[in-house]
């Protein structure tokens, strides 16, 4: 009985650690996704700005 209880506790701890790791990775992915979207917007704006400058010249 003790071994089963210990195994169950170990499994619960492993599950909690895995869930925490998943949450951490999801948060990191969300942060990186936002950064990528921001970079894409900046590239588009840069391209539009250069096109505007070429039109004025």
N, C-alpha and C positions, 0 to 999 in steps of 0.2 A: 504494500500500500504506500509506503513512504517513497519508494522509487517512482511509482506512478504519479504521486503528488508532486514530487520534485520535477519530474519530466513535464508535467502539465505547467508548472510554474516557469520552467525554462522555456517552454514553448510560448507561453504568454509573454515572457520578457522578449523573446526573439520577435514575436509578432509586433509588440510595441516598438521595438527598435526599427523594424522594417517599415512600419507605418510612419515613424518619425523621419526616416530616411526618405521615404516617398514624398512626404510633405515638404521636406527641405529641397529636394530635387524639383518639385513642382514650383516652388517659390523661385528657385534659381532660373528655371525655364521661363517663367513669366517675366522675370526681370530682363533676361536676355532677349526675349521676344519684343519687349518694349524698346530696348536699346536698338534692336535691328530695325524696328519700324521707324524709330527716330532717325537712324542713319539713312534709311531709304527716303524719307521726307527731305532730309538735308541734301541728298544727291539730286532729287528732282528739282528742288529750289535752286540749287547751284546751276543745273542745266538750263533752267528757265532764265536765270539771271544772265548767264553767258549769252543766251540767244537774244535777250533784250539788248545787251551791250552791242552785239553784232548788228542788230537792226539800226541802232543809233549811229553807227560808224559809216 
